[in-house]
Amino acid sequence: MKVEHNIHAPLLRETVKVVVVGAGGTGSALLPRLMQLHFAMLELGHPYGLQVTLYDDDIVSPANIGRQCFFPQDVGQYKATLIINRLNQCWGTKWTAVPKKVKKSDRINADIVIGCVDSRKGRAAIISAISSYHCYYIDSGNAENSGQVVIGELCEGPRKAVRLPHVADLFPDMIDAKLDAKDDKPSCSVAEALQKQSLVINNTMANEVFNLLWMLFRNGRLSYSGKFINLEAGTAVPIKLDTEVWRRMGYVAPQPTEVQALKAA
């Protein structure tokens, strides 16, 4: 069954609270694009645009220069603070940096949460920390030459029967910390880092997140809920808004009667 998804109505008339977790390769590339989206929304008549908070406890290392959006003089400083301060100074915004790691015990209250982390443990912590009743969660993760972007909803909403499944609904292994690679030590040089990961993959994933959000706010709806990217094979495969597609991926969407029963309980 094909599913129609329209934007949560309050996001068109209120300040859109966005939380980004991760200021590494994808996160550092995404933040300037979110600023573009913010000003595009204002120009198109949105009353307030985006209010963004960025979480990351990491500091800039020499291996980040050239691969991420940082400069040689940034080494040793917090990534989140650097990115947010620069954007605020250039654009006159008042976005917020939180130089800490998100834990399961934290409480994130936002309209849209974007996870730019590659570890299953980090992804599970983000999902557990989201306390908003009706929130979009966008997951962006990548390997050496491939990655996925998935947008979903965390809770059933009162306005409809079928919600968008989030990344852990479709891929439960994505939040199983036991499956994380044992060797998670950071690369000590740019050359070593480039041997582990494509120079292009993070910008590609950031653009996919950017495009999903652009379509959501520009058109008020989505035509797909995610995409698989493989740069080496040159492929981009969308996740269709279709309960049968979700079923084949392992997620069975509750039927309207089941949803109503859950709400009544």
Buried (B, 14 or more C-beta within 10 A) or exposed (E): EEBEBEBBEEBBEEBBBBBBBBBBBBBBBBBBBBBEBBBBBEEEEBEEBBBBBBBBEBBBBBBBBBBBBBEEEBBEBBBBBBBBBBBBEEBEBEBBBBBEBBEEEBEBEBBBBBBBBBBBBBBBBBBBBBEBEBBBBBBBBBEEBBBBBBBBBBEBBEEBBBBBBBBBBBBEEBBBEEEBEEEEEEBEEBEEBBEEBBEEBBBBBBBBBBEBBBBBBEEEEBEBBBBBBBBEEEEEEEBBBBBEBBEEEEBEBBEEEEBEEEEEE
